[in-house]
Amino acid sequence: MSNHGRYIWYELMTSDVEAAKRFYGDVVGWTHEDMSAGDMTYTVLKAADAPSGVAGMMTIPAEVKAMGVPPNWTGYVCVDDCDAAAEKVRSLGGSVMRPPEDIPDIGRFAVVADPHGAVFEIMKPAPMDGGWPDTPPGALGHTSWHELYGGDPAEGFGFYEAMFGWKKGDTLDMGPMGPYQLFSNQDGVVGGMMKKPEQVRQPAWLYYFQVGDIDAAVLRVTNGGGKVVNGPMEVPGGDWIIQAVDPQGAMFALVGKRG
């Protein structure tokens, strides 16, 4: 079975890698391993059940920083053919921010944006030993939800459906905030889309990391110099979420239990 349309990696570009290691290690529970590639160091973040890593972080490259890009998280979506997928992004009204290129022994990737400007990455990964990892729902330290603040989901969903074969799920009524469109891929329901709130500066994806007790996580965020901007808030199914900003300014979110 093709893994086209699956999330395969998450990455933080930050202005202070050492501070980010300490913050996320405390807040999410990740350990880390630094890897050198020429004059660049890439840090792999690991959950307890994922020794090969669940995410990575790096210093914002100078050329990206010069474009005014702030610290941020991004997600990688698997594609069967990176070059063909990049061309399809263009044909569907999106844009290619960085054309396809190879990362030796890792895969071929590109940085793209949907028609409303929300940035994400696509990758054709190198063959994986042991096949696709089987991560149980709610596994600590893993990314368990993906949320798009973009255009009206009734219009914007078509781009992702055409790109990745994602399927519409239930549509939740968010009152004045409009509809919240759930979507699924091979792993089941993995996220939702909604129209960008006015306080969000530009269309963007937000990634939710799984923790244990949400109230304890709130204390770790604030004690570590981060800021909670929304929540804790209960969501369908009994989980609780917060949305937050890390000390360097990158947006992220957490999902956990209460009590």
Secondary structure, DSSP 4 states (H G I P E B T S, - for coil): ---TT-EEEEEEEES-HHHHHHHHHHHT--EEEEEEETTEEEEEEEETTEEEEEEEEEEPPHHHHTTTPPSEEEEEEE-S-HHHHHHHHHHTT-EEEEEEEEETTTEEEEEEE-TT--EEEEEEEPPPTTSS--PPTT-TTSEEEEEEEES-HHHHHHHHHHHH--EEEEEEE-GGG-EEEEEEETTEEEEEEEEPPTTSSS-EEEEEEEEEEHHHHHHHHHHTT-EEEEEEEE-TTS-EEEEEE-TTS-EEEEEEE--
